[in-house]
């Protein structure tokens, strides 16, 4: 299997990196490393997660973030990486855009 990460998901990761880096030096990079590890884990666990808003949703192990993805044949398509602390309606709108 392969993983494809959308531009939107990369933008989400960058926004999260900036937020956490503003909290403490080095925390932004730790955030990105952690989320990338969670995304890589999809190679082992893709398809076992709960379906939310039409996507499979994997929760990050270390940060309050969710990885929304779909599996198509041998491809895991990561669509968004969203903060779970926001209003669920905001996440739903982000997934439709």
C-alpha positions as CSV (number, residue, x, y, z in Angstrom):
1,X,0.0,0.0,0.0
2,X,1.0,3.6,-0.5
3,X,-0.1,6.8,1.3
4,X,-1.0,10.0,-0.6
5,X,-1.4,13.2,1.5
6,X,-3.5,15.9,0.1
7,X,-2.4,19.5,-0.1
8,X,-5.2,20.4,2.4
9,X,-3.8,17.8,4.9
10,X,-0.3,19.3,4.5
11,X,-1.7,22.8,5.1
12,X,-3.4,21.4,8.3
13,X,-0.1,20.0,9.5
14,X,1.6,23.3,8.9
15,X,-1.1,25.2,10.8
16,X,-0.7,22.8,13.7
17,X,3.1,23.1,13.6
18,X,2.9,26.9,13.8
19,X,0.4,26.7,16.7
20,X,2.5,24.3,18.8
21,X,5.8,26.0,18.0
22,X,4.3,29.2,19.4
23,X,3.6,27.3,22.6
24,X,7.1,26.1,23.1
25,X,10.3,25.9,21.0
26,X,10.6,22.5,19.3
27,X,7.0,21.5,20.0
28,X,5.9,22.2,16.5
29,X,8.5,19.8,15.0
30,X,7.5,17.2,17.6
31,X,3.9,17.7,16.5
32,X,4.7,17.1,12.9
33,X,6.9,14.0,13.7
34,X,4.1,12.6,15.9
35,X,1.4,13.1,13.3
36,X,3.6,11.7,10.5
37,X,4.1,8.6,12.7
38,X,0.3,8.3,13.1
39,X,-0.1,8.6,9.3
40,X,2.6,6.0,8.7
41,X,0.7,3.6,11.1
42,X,-2.1,3.6,8.6
43,X,0.0,1.2,6.5
44,X,-0.7,-1.3,9.2
45,X,-4.2,-0.3,10.4
46,X,-5.9,1.3,7.4
47,X,-9.6,0.5,7.3
48,X,-10.1,-0.4,10.9
49,X,-11.1,3.1,12.1
50,X,-14.6,4.5,12.7
51,X,-16.3,6.2,9.7
52,X,-17.1,9.9,10.5
53,X,-18.5,12.4,8.0
54,X,-17.9,9.9,5.2
55,X,-14.2,9.3,6.0
56,X,-12.3,6.9,8.1
57,X,-11.0,8.7,11.2
58,X,-7.8,7.8,13.0
59,X,-7.0,9.7,16.2
60,X,-3.5,10.8,16.9
61,X,-1.8,9.2,19.8
62,X,-0.2,12.3,21.3
63,X,-2.2,15.4,20.1
64,X,-5.9,16.1,19.9
65,X,-6.0,15.7,16.1
66,X,-7.8,13.4,13.8
67,X,-6.6,12.0,10.5
68,X,-9.4,11.7,7.9
69,X,-8.7,9.3,5.1
70,X,-10.1,6.9,2.6
71,X,-8.7,3.6,1.2
72,X,-9.0,3.0,-2.5
73,X,-7.4,-0.3,-3.6
74,X,-3.8,-0.1,-2.6
75,X,-3.9,3.7,-1.9
76,X,-4.5,5.4,1.4
77,X,-5.7,8.9,0.7
78,X,-5.2,11.3,3.7
79,X,-7.7,14.1,3.1
80,X,-7.5,16.3,6.2
81,X,-5.7,16.4,9.6
82,X,-8.0,18.4,11.9
83,X,-8.0,19.6,15.4
84,X,-10.5,17.7,17.5
85,X,-11.0,20.7,19.8
86,X,-13.0,22.6,17.2
87,X,-16.7,22.4,16.8
88,X,-17.6,19.2,14.9
89,X,-19.6,21.2,12.4
90,X,-16.4,23.0,11.5
91,X,-14.7,19.7,10.8
92,X,-17.7,18.5,8.8
93,X,-17.5,21.7,6.6
94,X,-13.7,21.3,6.2
95,X,-14.2,17.8,4.9
96,X,-16.8,18.9,2.4
97,X,-14.7,21.7,0.9
